Amino acid sequence: MTLKMRAQDHEPPEQGVYLSKLVDLQEDEGQYGPFGKLYFELLEEGYEGQTIRGQASIPESFTAATKMWQWAQALLGRSIQPGEEIDLEDLIGNECMLTLGHKETERGTFATVEAVNPIRRKKPKKQAPPEPREIEEVDEDDEDDDELESAPF
């Protein structure tokens, strides 16, 4: 059996911030303990379908000082509350802003996940104050006055 492959050029996305979504999450064991592999799909025009992998250790203590907490919080789009239980698999499909950097190796240049940030929500537009209305003059001899006097308010 012959196995043929065609070499392709690898061009990582430029360094910068990209709209993306978490598409997969896998747990692995490394030299320093368990870690998560988080796979993000880029949603920006021209980069559709490209997937970038980020890694974060799975700490014994899930605190705000850990990368996994910060990334989970960004994917949730809100603060994590003390005592709250987070199922990381529930974050699959959530969108975020992914900051990419580059890492040079002997095999080439690869994109790295530098930060995961929540999507910036649009602030509600300030509504213009209502325009002043003209007050109608009421004729004192108007028959509606009797109805107003008997009103329950």
PEFENJO-V643096 format. One line per field, one symbol per residue. ss: DSSP state (H for helix, E for strand, L for the rest). phi: phi as a letter, one per 40 degrees, with the letter a starting at -180 (. if undefined). burial: I if it has 24 or more other C-alpha atoms within 12 Angstrom, else O. A space follows every 10 residues. Layout:
ss=???
phi=???
burial=???
//
This chain:
ss=LLLLLLLLLL LLLLLEEEEE EEEEEEEEEE LLEEEEEEEE EELLLLLLLL EEEEEEELLL LLLLLLHHHH HHHHHHLLLL LLLLLLLHHH HLLLEEEEEE EEEEELLEEE EEEEEEELLL LLLLLLLLLL LLLLLLLLLL LLLHHHHHHL LLL
phi=.bbbbbcbcb bcdccibbca bcbaabcabb dbhcabbbbb ccbcdgbdgc bbbbbacccc bcbccccccc ccccccgacc cdgccbcdcc ccgccabbcb bbbcbcchbb cbccabbccc cccccccccc cccccccbcc ccccdccccc ccb
burial=OOOOOOOOOO OIIOOOIIII IIIIIOOOOO OOOOOIIIII IIIOOOOOOI IIIIIIIIOO OIOOOOIIII IIIIIIOOOO OOOOOOOIOO IOOIIIIIII OOOOOOOOOO IIIIIIIIOO OOOOOOOOOO OOOOOOOOOO OOOOOOOOOO OOO
//
